[in-house]
Amino acid sequence: MNQTKVKPAEGKLGILVVGNGAVATTFMTGVLMVRKGLAKPVGSMTQYDKVRVGQGKEKCYLKYGDIVPLASLDDIVFGCWDVYPQNAYQSAMYADVLKAKDIEAVRDELEQIVPMKAAYDHNYVKRLDGDHVKDCKTRWEMVEMLRDDICRFRQEKGCSRIVVLWAASTEIYVPVEQTVHYRLADLEAAMRADDRQHVAPSMCYAYAALAEGAPFVMGAPNTTVDIPAMWELAEKTGMPIAGKDFKTGQTLVKSGFAPIISTRCLGLNGWFSTNILGNRDGLVLDEPENFRTKEVSKLSTLETILKPEDQPDLYGHGNEDDTQYYHKVRINYYPPRNDNKESWDNIDIFGWLGYPMQVKINFLCRDSILAAPVCLDLCLLIDLAARAGRSGIQSFLSFFLKSPMHDYTKGEEAVNHLYRQHTMLKNAIREMGGYEADEELD
């Protein structure tokens, strides 16, 4: 093995999850089951994926943990915040994602995971009515209370490191406001002035995490850390950040299938995506202002893969009045499905001489089953990044995210192409493991 400069994963890794709902409890229950030998971590890249290192006779394929020092599942300690007071066992049973026998197998440990009061503003998630919330006079007070929570958890659980993961609901859409979100000083002033219009509760979680030396992962499409002020704070504290929105079902398919169209030089007239979902996430997204946040995230995937400016005949229709293919995304709240989401994609393509064809994809997936291993991978990899001395936006984690963060103030473009994202991920693992980044997909 090559010499890595990454600090070893010594001591306990505290994972503080914002939200104690279906995704969070499926993630926590799964990790607890796996480390008891009761299940396998299927779907987790950090546990199964292999990376080629070396060339020629030196070539071999190794799991991530054999290249870089990843935290062991045995060293993970969970905590959480939620607007409802039920512990992780009660919440997992209520979510009804996993079978009771699986939850019961780790009941004792789940019952010990009792949520702290959430930093919450009902105006940001109108469909939730929980009252297990902090009494905060201002956004700055919200930050200070969250910092106290993180500090207390670290001490009580004896954690050497903390990662904060957002697995809570999608907030209403917060447009980036240059006078508030571009400079850290302006954001802090807005928090102190209790500017509730421009400072979402999620921003308080992110600020508190970074200020306490904890990497932060945004698993929803919220604006939160996707602003220059947070990038400035991440650099100032030397902490890595990642976001936004877990890439699980439909968008995973989209980021993998769209490259087939572009690589084969086929044309696209339109891509219509619709979903039905019945869990708490679906309920929240039934509110138009919250759906707007999700829509922006889900629409962004195709724009960087199938680009009209690069191939106007294929994606711009060669017509000044019709400059791009039609792309529509819909999410419908349908309670009978619970966590079993169904997505349909209707893709209208055209080929030789402009003759039309269609592709239809029907994905009957389990939202939290797909999200749980993504949560694990993001937590382990951002902890790795922190120990490697990496700060700011971690582009190599784009593989796991619907709307990957990038510096839009400098004209950077997000990478949504699944295979390029995988290459970025593998090269980052190689580099942190002391190997050369020797793979490129352009």
BELLIN-V248744 format. One record per backbone hydrogen bond with DSSP energy under -0.5 kcal/mol. CO is the residue of the C=O (numbers start at 1). NH is the residue of the N-H. Records with the same first field share a line. If there is no record, write none. Layout:
CO->NH, NH
This chain:
2->4
8->10
12->14, 160, 161
13->15, 77
14->16, 163
15->17, 79
16->165
17->19, 81
18->167
21->25
22->26
23->27
24->28
25->29
26->30
27->31
28->32
29->33
30->34
31->35
32->36
33->36, 38, 39
34->37
40->42
41->44
43->45
44->48
45->49
46->65
49->64
51->62
53->60
55->58
56->59
60->53, 62
62->51
63->66, 67
64->67, 68
68->70
72->75
73->76
75->13
77->15
79->17
80->116
81->19
82->118
83->132
87->91
88->92
89->93
90->94
91->95
92->96, 97
99->102, 103
100->104
101->105
103->106
104->107
106->110
107->111
108->112
109->112
110->88, 89, 113
112->114
113->88, 115
116->82
118->120, 134
121->124, 125
122->125
124->172
125->128
131->133
132->118
134->136
138->142
139->143
140->144
141->145
142->146
143->147
144->148
145->149
146->150
147->151
148->152
149->153
150->154
151->155
152->156
153->157
154->158, 159
158->12
161->14
162->215
163->16, 165
164->217
165->18, 167
166->219
173->175
176->178
177->180, 181
178->182
181->229
183->187
184->188
185->189
186->190
187->191
188->192
189->193
190->195
191->139, 140, 194
194->196
195->199
198->200
200->203, 204
201->204, 205
202->206
203->207
204->208
205->209
206->210
207->211
208->212
209->214
210->213
215->164
216->242
217->166, 219
218->244, 245
219->246
220->245
223->226
225->227
227->230, 231
228->232
229->233
230->234
231->235
232->236
233->237
234->238, 239
239->392
240->216
241->394
242->218
243->405
244->403
245->402
246->248
249->253
250->254
251->255
252->256
253->257
254->258
255->418
257->260, 261
258->262
259->263
260->264
261->266
262->265
267->350
269->326
270->348
271->273, 328
272->346
273->330
274->344
275->332
276->342
277->334
279->283
280->284
281->285
282->286
283->286
284->287
286->288
287->290, 291
288->292
289->173, 293
290->294
291->295
292->296
293->297
294->298
295->299
296->300
298->301
299->303
300->304
301->304
302->305, 306
305->307
306->308
307->310, 311
311->314, 315, 316
312->316, 318
314->268
315->325
316->319
319->322
322->319
326->271
328->273
330->275
332->277, 334
334->337
335->338
337->340
338->278, 279
339->341, 367
341->365
342->276
343->363
344->274
345->347, 361
346->272, 348
347->349, 359
348->269, 270
349->357
350->267
351->354
352->355
355->351
357->349
359->347
361->345, 363
362->364
363->343, 365
365->367
366->370
367->371
368->372
369->373
370->374
371->375
372->376
373->377
374->378
375->379
376->380
377->381
378->382
379->383
380->384
381->385
382->386
383->387
384->388
385->390
386->389
387->7
392->241
393->395
394->397
395->398
397->400
398->401
400->247
406->408
407->410, 412
408->411
414->416
417->421
418->422
419->423
420->424
421->425
422->426
423->427
424->428
425->429
426->430
427->431
428->432
429->433
430->435
431->434
432->6
436->438
